[in-house]
C-alpha cells in the first residue's frame, strides 16, 4: 500500500481521487498525530454492504452454503 504524508496527499488530492477510483488501491495518509486510509466511494460502499450482510445472524453461513451449491441445484423460481 502506498503511504503519503498529509502534506503530499493534500497537494495531490485531485490526482489521488482519480487514481484510487480507477485502480481501487487504497492509500495510507500519515499524519503528525494520526493516520488514515483513502479509498474510493465504490469500495467503501462494498465494505459497508459486506459488514451489514455478515451482521445478520446466519447470513455468513447461508452465503457460504450458497457458494457451495452447484448452479444446477439452485431454484428456478426466479425468472429474469
PALUM-798790 format. One record per atom (N, C-alpha, C): residue number from 0; chain; x, y negated, z negated. Coordinates in Angstrom, 1 decimal. Each point is the difference from the previous one (the first is absolute). Example, Ala and Ser with C-alpha at 12.3 -4.5 7.8 and 13.67 -1.06 7.14 Angstrom:
+------+-------+--------+--------+--------+
: resi : chain :      X :      Y :      Z :
+------+-------+--------+--------+--------+
:    0 :     A :   13.2 :    5.7 :   -7.8 :
:    0 :     A :   -0.9 :   -1.2 :    0.0 :
:    0 :     A :    0.9 :   -1.2 :    0.0 :
:    1 :     A :   -0.4 :   -1.1 :    0.7 :
:    1 :     A :    0.9 :   -1.1 :    0.0 :
:    1 :     A :   -0.8 :   -1.1 :   -0.8 :
+------+-------+--------+--------+--------+
***
This chain:
+------+-------+--------+--------+--------+
: resi : chain :      X :      Y :      Z :
+------+-------+--------+--------+--------+
:    0 :     A :    0.9 :    1.2 :    0.0 :
:    0 :     A :   -0.9 :   -1.2 :    0.0 :
:    0 :     A :    0.9 :   -1.2 :    0.0 :
:    1 :     A :   -0.3 :   -1.0 :    0.8 :
:    1 :     A :    0.7 :   -1.2 :    0.1 :
:    1 :     A :   -0.3 :   -0.9 :   -1.3 :
:    2 :     A :    1.1 :   -0.6 :   -0.5 :
:    2 :     A :   -0.2 :   -0.9 :   -1.1 :
:    2 :     A :    0.5 :   -1.4 :    0.3 :
:    3 :     A :   -0.8 :   -0.9 :   -0.2 :
:    3 :     A :    0.4 :   -1.4 :    0.2 :
:    3 :     A :   -0.2 :   -0.9 :   -1.3 :
:    4 :     A :    0.8 :   -1.0 :   -0.1 :
:    4 :     A :   -0.2 :   -0.9 :   -1.1 :
:    4 :     A :   -1.3 :   -0.8 :    0.3 :
:    5 :     A :   -0.5 :   -0.6 :   -1.1 :
:    5 :     A :   -1.2 :   -0.8 :    0.2 :
:    5 :     A :    0.2 :   -1.2 :    0.9 :
:    6 :     A :    1.2 :   -0.6 :    0.0 :
:    6 :     A :    0.4 :   -1.1 :    0.9 :
:    6 :     A :    0.0 :    0.4 :    1.4 :
:    7 :     A :    0.6 :    1.2 :    0.3 :
:    7 :     A :    0.1 :    0.4 :    1.4 :
:    7 :     A :   -1.4 :    0.4 :    0.5 :
:    8 :     A :   -0.8 :    0.7 :   -0.9 :
:    8 :     A :   -1.4 :    0.4 :    0.4 :
:    8 :     A :   -0.8 :   -1.2 :    0.3 :
:    9 :     A :    0.1 :   -1.0 :   -0.8 :
:    9 :     A :   -0.7 :   -1.3 :    0.2 :
:    9 :     A :    0.3 :   -0.6 :    1.4 :
:   10 :     A :    1.3 :    0.0 :    0.3 :
:   10 :     A :    0.4 :   -0.6 :    1.3 :
:   10 :     A :   -0.5 :    0.8 :    1.2 :
:   11 :     A :   -0.1 :    1.3 :   -0.2 :
:   11 :     A :   -0.4 :    0.9 :    1.1 :
:   11 :     A :   -1.4 :    0.5 :   -0.1 :
:   12 :     A :   -0.8 :   -0.6 :   -0.7 :
:   12 :     A :   -1.4 :    0.5 :   -0.3 :
:   12 :     A :   -0.8 :    0.3 :    1.3 :
:   13 :     A :    0.0 :   -0.9 :    0.9 :
:   13 :     A :   -0.8 :    0.2 :    1.2 :
:   13 :     A :    0.5 :    1.3 :    0.8 :
:   14 :     A :    1.3 :    0.1 :    0.1 :
:   14 :     A :    0.6 :    1.2 :    0.7 :
:   14 :     A :   -0.3 :    1.3 :   -0.8 :
:   15 :     A :    0.1 :   -0.1 :   -1.4 :
:   15 :     A :   -0.3 :    1.1 :   -0.8 :
:   15 :     A :   -1.4 :    0.5 :    0.2 :
:   16 :     A :   -0.9 :   -0.9 :    0.0 :
:   16 :     A :   -1.4 :    0.4 :    0.2 :
:   16 :     A :   -0.3 :    0.7 :    1.3 :
:   17 :     A :    0.7 :   -0.5 :    1.0 :
:   17 :     A :   -0.2 :    0.6 :    1.4 :
:   17 :     A :    0.7 :    1.4 :    0.0 :
:   18 :     A :    1.2 :    0.1 :   -0.6 :
:   18 :     A :    0.8 :    1.2 :    0.0 :
:   18 :     A :   -0.7 :    1.1 :   -0.8 :
:   19 :     A :   -0.4 :   -0.4 :   -1.2 :
:   19 :     A :   -0.6 :    1.0 :   -0.9 :
:   19 :     A :   -1.3 :    0.5 :    0.5 :
:   20 :     A :   -0.8 :   -0.8 :    0.6 :
:   20 :     A :   -1.3 :    0.4 :    0.6 :
:   20 :     A :    0.3 :    1.0 :    1.2 :
:   21 :     A :    1.0 :   -0.2 :    0.7 :
:   21 :     A :    0.3 :    0.8 :    1.2 :
:   21 :     A :    0.7 :    1.3 :   -0.4 :
:   22 :     A :    0.9 :    0.0 :   -1.0 :
:   22 :     A :    0.8 :    1.2 :   -0.3 :
:   22 :     A :   -0.5 :    0.8 :   -1.2 :
:   23 :     A :   -0.8 :   -0.7 :   -0.8 :
:   23 :     A :   -0.6 :    0.7 :   -1.2 :
:   23 :     A :    1.1 :    0.4 :   -1.0 :
:   24 :     A :    1.2 :   -0.8 :    0.1 :
:   24 :     A :    1.1 :    0.3 :   -0.9 :
:   24 :     A :   -0.1 :   -1.1 :   -1.1 :
:   25 :     A :   -0.1 :    0.3 :   -1.3 :
:   25 :     A :   -0.1 :   -1.0 :   -1.0 :
:   25 :     A :    1.4 :   -0.7 :   -0.2 :
:   26 :     A :   -0.1 :   -1.2 :   -0.6 :
:   26 :     A :    1.2 :   -0.7 :   -0.3 :
:   26 :     A :    0.0 :   -0.3 :   -1.5 :
:   27 :     A :    1.1 :    0.3 :   -0.7 :
:   27 :     A :    0.2 :   -0.4 :   -1.4 :
:   27 :     A :    0.5 :   -1.4 :   -0.1 :
:   28 :     A :   -0.7 :   -0.8 :   -0.8 :
:   28 :     A :    0.5 :   -1.4 :   -0.1 :
:   28 :     A :    0.5 :   -0.1 :   -1.5 :
:   29 :     A :    1.3 :   -0.3 :   -0.1 :
:   29 :     A :    0.6 :   -0.1 :   -1.3 :
:   29 :     A :    0.0 :   -1.4 :   -0.5 :
:   30 :     A :   -0.7 :   -0.3 :   -1.1 :
:   30 :     A :    0.0 :   -1.3 :   -0.6 :
:   30 :     A :    1.0 :   -0.1 :   -1.2 :
:   31 :     A :    0.1 :   -1.2 :   -0.5 :
:   31 :     A :    0.9 :   -0.2 :   -1.1 :
:   31 :     A :   -0.5 :    0.7 :   -1.3 :
:   32 :     A :   -1.3 :    0.0 :   -0.2 :
:   32 :     A :   -0.6 :    0.7 :   -1.2 :
:   32 :     A :   -0.8 :    1.2 :    0.3 :
:   33 :     A :   -0.6 :    0.1 :    1.3 :
:   33 :     A :   -0.8 :    1.1 :    0.3 :
:   33 :     A :    0.2 :    0.4 :    1.5 :
:   34 :     A :   -0.5 :    1.2 :    0.3 :
:   34 :     A :    0.1 :    0.4 :    1.4 :
:   34 :     A :   -1.4 :    0.4 :    0.5 :
:   35 :     A :   -0.1 :    0.0 :    1.3 :
:   35 :     A :   -1.3 :    0.4 :    0.6 :
:   35 :     A :    0.2 :    0.7 :    1.3 :
:   36 :     A :   -1.1 :    0.7 :    0.5 :
:   36 :     A :    0.1 :    0.7 :    1.2 :
:   36 :     A :   -1.0 :   -0.7 :    1.0 :
:   37 :     A :    0.4 :   -0.3 :    1.2 :
:   37 :     A :   -0.9 :   -0.6 :    1.0 :
:   37 :     A :   -0.3 :    1.1 :    1.0 :
:   38 :     A :   -1.3 :    0.3 :    0.1 :
:   38 :     A :   -0.6 :    1.0 :    0.9 :
:   38 :     A :   -1.0 :   -0.7 :    0.9 :
:   39 :     A :   -0.4 :    0.7 :    1.1 :
:   39 :     A :   -1.0 :   -0.5 :    0.9 :
:   39 :     A :   -1.4 :    0.1 :   -0.7 :
:   40 :     A :   -1.0 :   -0.8 :    0.4 :
:   40 :     A :   -1.3 :    0.1 :   -0.5 :
:   40 :     A :   -0.6 :    1.4 :    0.3 :
:   41 :     A :    0.2 :    0.5 :    1.2 :
:   41 :     A :   -0.5 :    1.3 :    0.4 :
:   41 :     A :    0.5 :    1.1 :   -0.9 :
:   42 :     A :    1.3 :   -0.1 :   -0.4 :
:   42 :     A :    0.6 :    1.0 :   -0.9 :
:   42 :     A :   -0.6 :   -0.1 :   -1.4 :
:   43 :     A :   -0.2 :   -1.2 :   -0.4 :
:   43 :     A :   -0.6 :   -0.2 :   -1.4 :
:   43 :     A :   -1.4 :    0.5 :    0.0 :
:   44 :     A :   -0.8 :   -0.2 :    1.0 :
:   44 :     A :   -1.3 :    0.5 :    0.1 :
:   44 :     A :    0.0 :    1.5 :   -0.1 :
:   45 :     A :    0.9 :    0.7 :    0.7 :
:   45 :     A :    0.1 :    1.4 :    0.0 :
:   45 :     A :    0.4 :    0.5 :   -1.4 :
:   46 :     A :    0.9 :   -0.7 :   -0.7 :
:   46 :     A :    0.3 :    0.4 :   -1.3 :
:   46 :     A :   -1.2 :   -0.1 :   -1.0 :
:   47 :     A :   -0.7 :   -1.1 :    0.2 :
:   47 :     A :   -1.2 :   -0.2 :   -0.9 :
:   47 :     A :   -1.0 :    1.1 :    0.3 :
:   48 :     A :   -0.2 :    0.4 :    1.2 :
:   48 :     A :   -1.0 :    1.0 :    0.4 :
:   48 :     A :    0.4 :    1.3 :   -0.6 :
:   49 :     A :    1.3 :    0.4 :    0.1 :
:   49 :     A :    0.6 :    1.2 :   -0.6 :
:   49 :     A :   -0.2 :    0.0 :   -1.5 :
:   50 :     A :    0.3 :   -1.1 :   -0.6 :
:   50 :     A :   -0.1 :    0.0 :   -1.5 :
:   50 :     A :   -1.5 :    0.2 :   -0.4 :
:   51 :     A :   -0.9 :   -0.6 :    0.8 :
:   51 :     A :   -1.4 :    0.1 :   -0.3 :
:   51 :     A :   -0.5 :    1.5 :    0.1 :
:   52 :     A :    0.4 :    0.6 :    1.1 :
:   52 :     A :   -0.4 :    1.4 :    0.3 :
:   52 :     A :    0.5 :    0.9 :   -1.0 :
:   53 :     A :    1.3 :   -0.1 :   -0.4 :
:   53 :     A :    0.5 :    0.9 :   -1.0 :
:   53 :     A :   -0.5 :   -0.3 :   -1.4 :
:   54 :     A :   -0.6 :   -1.1 :   -0.2 :
:   54 :     A :   -0.6 :   -0.3 :   -1.3 :
:   54 :     A :   -1.4 :    0.7 :   -0.2 :
:   55 :     A :   -0.6 :    0.5 :    1.0 :
:   55 :     A :   -1.3 :    0.6 :   -0.1 :
:   55 :     A :    0.3 :    1.5 :   -0.4 :
:   56 :     A :   -0.6 :    0.4 :   -1.2 :
:   56 :     A :    0.2 :    1.3 :   -0.5 :
:   56 :     A :   -0.3 :    1.1 :    1.1 :
:   57 :     A :    0.9 :    0.9 :    0.2 :
:   57 :     A :   -0.1 :    1.1 :    1.0 :
:   57 :     A :    0.3 :   -0.4 :    1.4 :
:   58 :     A :    0.2 :   -1.2 :    0.3 :
:   58 :     A :    0.2 :   -0.4 :    1.4 :
:   58 :     A :    1.4 :    0.5 :    0.5 :
:   59 :     A :    1.0 :   -0.1 :   -0.8 :
:   59 :     A :    1.3 :    0.5 :    0.4 :
:   59 :     A :   -0.1 :    1.4 :    0.4 :
:   60 :     A :   -0.6 :    0.9 :   -0.8 :
:   60 :     A :   -0.1 :    1.4 :    0.3 :
:   60 :     A :   -0.8 :    0.2 :    1.2 :
:   61 :     A :   -1.1 :   -0.8 :    0.2 :
:   61 :     A :   -0.9 :    0.1 :    1.2 :
:   61 :     A :    0.8 :   -0.3 :    1.3 :
:   62 :     A :    0.8 :   -1.0 :   -0.1 :
:   62 :     A :    0.8 :   -0.4 :    1.2 :
:   62 :     A :    1.0 :    1.1 :    0.3 :
:   63 :     A :    0.7 :    0.5 :   -1.0 :
:   63 :     A :    1.0 :    1.0 :    0.2 :
:   63 :     A :   -0.7 :    1.3 :    0.6 :
:   64 :     A :   -1.1 :    0.4 :   -0.5 :
:   64 :     A :   -0.8 :    1.1 :    0.5 :
:   64 :     A :   -0.4 :   -0.3 :    1.4 :
:   65 :     A :   -0.5 :   -1.2 :    0.3 :
:   65 :     A :   -0.4 :   -0.3 :    1.4 :
:   65 :     A :    1.1 :    0.1 :    1.0 :
:   66 :     A :    1.2 :   -0.4 :   -0.4 :
:   66 :     A :    1.2 :    0.0 :    0.9 :
:   66 :     A :    0.4 :    1.5 :    0.3 :
:   67 :     A :   -0.3 :    0.9 :   -1.0 :
:   67 :     A :    0.3 :    1.4 :    0.2 :
:   67 :     A :   -1.1 :    0.7 :    0.9 :
:   68 :     A :   -1.1 :   -0.6 :    0.2 :
:   68 :     A :   -1.1 :    0.7 :    0.7 :
:   68 :     A :    0.2 :   -0.1 :    1.5 :
:   69 :     A :    0.0 :    1.1 :    0.7 :
:   69 :     A :    0.1 :   -0.1 :    1.4 :
:   69 :     A :   -1.2 :   -0.7 :    0.7 :
:   70 :     A :    0.3 :   -0.7 :    1.0 :
:   70 :     A :   -1.1 :   -0.8 :    0.7 :
:   70 :     A :   -1.2 :    0.9 :    0.4 :
:   71 :     A :    0.3 :    1.2 :    0.4 :
:   71 :     A :   -1.1 :    1.0 :    0.4 :
:   71 :     A :   -1.0 :    0.2 :   -1.2 :
:   72 :     A :    0.5 :   -0.1 :   -1.2 :
:   72 :     A :   -0.9 :    0.3 :   -1.2 :
:   72 :     A :   -0.7 :   -1.3 :   -0.5 :
:   73 :     A :    0.3 :   -1.1 :    0.6 :
:   73 :     A :   -0.7 :   -1.2 :   -0.4 :
:   73 :     A :   -1.4 :   -0.1 :    0.5 :
:   74 :     A :   -0.9 :   -0.6 :   -0.8 :
:   74 :     A :   -1.4 :   -0.1 :    0.4 :
:   74 :     A :   -0.1 :   -0.8 :    1.3 :
:   75 :     A :   -1.0 :    0.4 :    0.8 :
:   75 :     A :   -0.2 :   -0.8 :    1.3 :
:   75 :     A :   -1.3 :   -0.8 :   -0.2 :
:   76 :     A :   -0.4 :   -0.3 :   -1.2 :
:   76 :     A :   -1.2 :   -0.8 :   -0.3 :
:   76 :     A :    0.1 :   -1.4 :    0.5 :
:   77 :     A :    1.3 :   -0.5 :   -0.1 :
:   77 :     A :    0.2 :   -1.4 :    0.5 :
:   77 :     A :    0.1 :    0.0 :    1.5 :
:   78 :     A :   -0.8 :   -0.7 :    0.7 :
:   78 :     A :    0.1 :   -0.1 :    1.4 :
:   78 :     A :    0.5 :   -1.4 :    0.4 :
:   79 :     A :    1.0 :   -0.1 :    0.7 :
:   79 :     A :    0.6 :   -1.3 :    0.4 :
:   79 :     A :   -0.6 :   -0.4 :    1.3 :
+------+-------+--------+--------+--------+
***
